[in-house]
Amino acid sequence: MTQKLLSRTVWILALVSLFADVASEMLYPIMPLYLKSIGFSVLLIGILEGVAQAISGLSKGYFGRLSDRTGRRLPFIRSGYLLAALSKPMLAFSSIPLWVFGARTLDRFGKGLRTSARDALLSDEATPETKGRVFGFHRAMDTLGACFGPGIALVYLYFNPGQYRPLFYYAFVPGLLSVLLLYLLREKRKPAKALSPRTKYNFLDFLHYWRESPLTYRRLLVGLLLFALFNSSDFFLLLRMKEAGLNDTHLIGLYILYNLIYALSSYPMGVIADRWGLKRVYLFGLGLFVLVYFGMATFELNWVYLPLIFLYGLFAAATEGISKAWITNISAPQDTATAIGTYTAFESIATLGASALAGLLWQLYGAAATFLASGIAALLVILYLALTTSSPVYRRA
């Protein structure tokens, strides 16, 4: 019996991600403005985001491990999306710093709670030969939300300038829709792993998987994390273009264009990866990253940024979903959530370091040196992955 390329479960999870991302991206452009309007300093905003992202990253590893051990996916996915939806109106309910910290952390904790289990469920719905297109399709729908969300926010603020607080309540609606859609899914519970009665769960338990994992997984993760360490926040791209003279409208337009290219390219990139190989497409994506960052380091002509952002959207489509598909193809099915969770946990930490490193390089040597260093690092990662890794598949019994 042949399996559908995109099953009902994949479609529902994709729609869930679309609505959840609409809710999140409605608030993304105005979050720093709102926080400053209620008295947060730039330093406090940085601390808030750093703590929230760290909790998100570490919880992905923990709950991925727990999902594999219990043999369950949906409870983690539903709870994670529910917490993220509830956090949106909570952010506007009170301006007390401790409350805002709690609400923002709840949102990121919800992301950590759901991500590994969701990606493992996507993997379960694919064969080794269709992983690229399944993860690519999900990434495409997720990123469409990143196109719609800022657009909704821009229209709202055009008619209601400076009125940030109601937008947080409106964002609850698509967030709630994402949760309700999940109740259309049913899960075939897998047997829980047999563990010793002395086995205890702890928040960093997923770290043990590094020693237990296949050598191919560890080699791949080294390359992915080295790249993450030099792949700083997209904020630096926007800052570079702002310094070159682009106004706020052009910057937001380019941000929406990036997400649109990312969304429209993700599924085709997944199809190509299934045919040509996950490794080849991922390395192609890194090559695009090198071109973009070298271009950012070299040019300050406004018209150049349009093709660079176009290429940057293709880079994201060729790497984000593809990396997860590659990981699931070299991990045992019973360890899928753990493998993804361990990677995303380490990646979150590396990403925090990447932005700090980029900021330091920018301050000491300027923007061109920052982008040049990242481009050179990506070239070295391409060489490392080309020589040390392969993309074999784990055949299901």
QUIBEL-V911804 format. One record per backbone hydrogen bond with DSSP energy under -1.0 kcal/mol. NH is the residue of the N-H (numbers start at 0). CO is the residue of the C=O. If there is no record, write none. Layout:
<<NH;CO> <NH;CO>>
This chain:
<<10;6> <11;7> <12;8> <13;9> <14;10> <15;11> <16;12> <17;13> <18;14> <19;15> <20;16> <21;17> <22;18> <23;19> <24;20> <25;21> <27;23> <30;26> <33;29> <34;30> <35;31> <36;32> <37;33> <38;35> <39;34> <44;40> <45;41> <46;42> <47;43> <48;44> <49;45> <50;46> <51;47> <52;48> <53;49> <54;50> <55;51> <56;52> <57;53> <58;54> <59;55> <60;56> <61;57> <62;58> <63;59> <64;60> <65;61> <66;62> <67;63> <68;64> <69;65> <70;66> <76;72> <77;73> <78;74> <79;75> <80;76> <81;77> <82;78> <83;79> <84;80> <85;81> <86;82> <89;85> <90;86> <99;95> <100;96> <101;97> <102;98> <103;99> <104;100> <105;101> <106;102> <107;103> <108;104> <109;105> <110;106> <111;107> <112;108> <113;109> <114;110> <117;113> <118;114> <119;115> <120;116> <121;117> <122;118> <123;119> <124;120> <125;122> <129;126> <133;129> <134;130> <135;131> <136;132> <137;133> <138;134> <139;135> <140;136> <141;137> <142;138> <143;139> <144;140> <146;143> <147;143> <148;144> <150;146> <151;147> <152;148> <153;149> <154;150> <155;151> <156;152> <157;153> <158;154> <159;155> <162;159> <163;161> <166;163> <167;164> <169;165> <170;166> <171;168> <172;169> <174;170> <175;171> <176;172> <177;173> <178;174> <179;175> <180;176> <182;179> <183;180> <184;181> <189;70> <192;68> <198;195> <204;201> <206;203> <207;204> <208;205> <209;206> <211;207> <212;208> <217;213> <218;214> <219;215> <220;216> <221;217> <222;218> <223;219> <224;220> <225;221> <226;222> <227;223> <228;224> <229;226> <231;229> <235;232> <237;233> <238;234> <239;235> <240;236> <241;237> <242;238> <243;239> <244;241> <245;240> <250;246> <251;247> <252;248> <253;249> <254;250> <255;251> <256;252> <257;253> <258;254> <259;255> <260;256> <261;257> <262;258> <263;259> <264;260> <265;261> <268;264> <269;265> <270;266> <271;267> <272;268> <273;269> <274;270> <275;271> <276;272> <280;276> <281;277> <282;278> <283;279> <284;280> <285;281> <286;282> <287;283> <288;284> <289;285> <290;286> <291;287> <292;288> <293;289> <294;290> <295;291> <296;292> <297;293> <298;294> <303;300> <304;301> <307;303> <308;304> <309;305> <310;306> <311;307> <312;308> <313;309> <314;310> <315;311> <316;312> <317;313> <319;315> <322;318> <323;319> <324;320> <325;321> <326;322> <327;323> <328;324> <334;331> <335;332> <338;334> <339;335> <340;336> <341;337> <342;338> <343;339> <344;340> <345;341> <346;342> <347;343> <348;344> <349;345> <350;346> <351;347> <352;348> <353;349> <354;350> <355;351> <356;352> <357;353> <358;354> <359;355> <360;356> <361;357> <362;358> <363;359> <364;360> <365;361> <369;365> <370;366> <371;367> <372;368> <373;369> <374;370> <375;371> <376;372> <377;373> <378;374> <379;375> <380;376> <381;377> <382;378> <383;379> <384;380> <385;381> <386;382> <387;383> <388;384>>
